[in-house]
Amino acid sequence: MAANFAARIIAQLIFSIAFLASATAADRPFDRDWRTGVPSAPGAETWTDKNPTAKQALMAQVAEAQGGRICTHYAFLHWPANTETSEAIQAQTKRNYEAAGYTITAGTGDIPADKTLWIAHNADREAVILWGAEAGSPAYMSCPTQGAPAADPDRWVFLIGLFGFGLAGAVIGGWLVQRTRALGKASLTWPSAQGRVTSAVVDSYRTKGGRQYIASIAYSYDVDGKAFAGNRIRFGNYAGAKEKADADVARFASGTPVDVFYNPLKPEAATLEPGTSGHSVAGLVVAITGAILVVVGLIVAFIN
């Protein structure tokens, strides 16, 4: 069915994007501060929780306490409790910053006793870095306070993936829509064969817009003594109101003799109603999904 086919296409697109993202993460498992671009100690993970704004607010307060500095971007990392000690992680990260041309100085202000504050700066960039702990794990928060955030070396890999899959979806979707129209037009000249409906049921599935219904009709027919089976009612068939699906099932009830219009060059391609009615659902869904990915790619491309 068109809806199932569309779902499979979308699932494949999502899987491909997820695979691309996971492959990138495997090459660089968040082992650097993506705002300063400096490698951190090995084993770092993205520090996420249900209230990221609280961390941002804390960083803004810490930066403000360092002479009116302003945070505009943030990076949050943490290390699992079974990795190195906090002292070893900080020492390794400091060496990495110094190797990248940064000078590390201690921050000032009203900082809790269980936290360590750094000011990291070089000729182009300055960042406030706050060390602490989260559920026993070393945690790291940073924000650039001078200079632009570092460019993400994997940014273009991600963008190329978005644009690639988006354009592919738009092209494939457009091709499916055009193909449905072309086949529907061609079917007006196809010969017909006597057939019989073997099953007729109403299928339904739930979407965000509510439950959708579609008639699932199966039929058999013979061409030149060879048996064939089909399930297409019309080109451009789409799910929708239950009344329409019920009407199709009533019209093509199981056991009903029907005229089956088939492609003389490919008899297995057939329809009960020649011509085109509506559009290819699969094509539209794939094309729209592709367009959305392209738009997301454009938005990400212009976000720091």
Secondary structure as UniProt FT lines:
FT   HELIX           2..27
FT   TURN            34..36
FT   TURN            42..43
FT   STRAND          45..46
FT   HELIX           52..65
FT   TURN            66..67
FT   STRAND          75..78
FT   TURN            81..82
FT   HELIX           86..99
FT   TURN            100..101
FT   STRAND          103..106
FT   TURN            113..114
FT   STRAND          116..121
FT   STRAND          126..134
FT   TURN            135..136
FT   STRAND          137..146
FT   TURN            153..154
FT   HELIX           155..187
FT   TURN            188..189
FT   STRAND          192..207
FT   TURN            208..209
FT   STRAND          210..223
FT   TURN            224..225
FT   STRAND          226..230
FT   STRAND          234..235
FT   HELIX           242..251
FT   TURN            254..255
FT   STRAND          257..263
FT   TURN            264..265
FT   STRAND          266..271
FT   STRAND          273..276
FT   HELIX           281..301
//
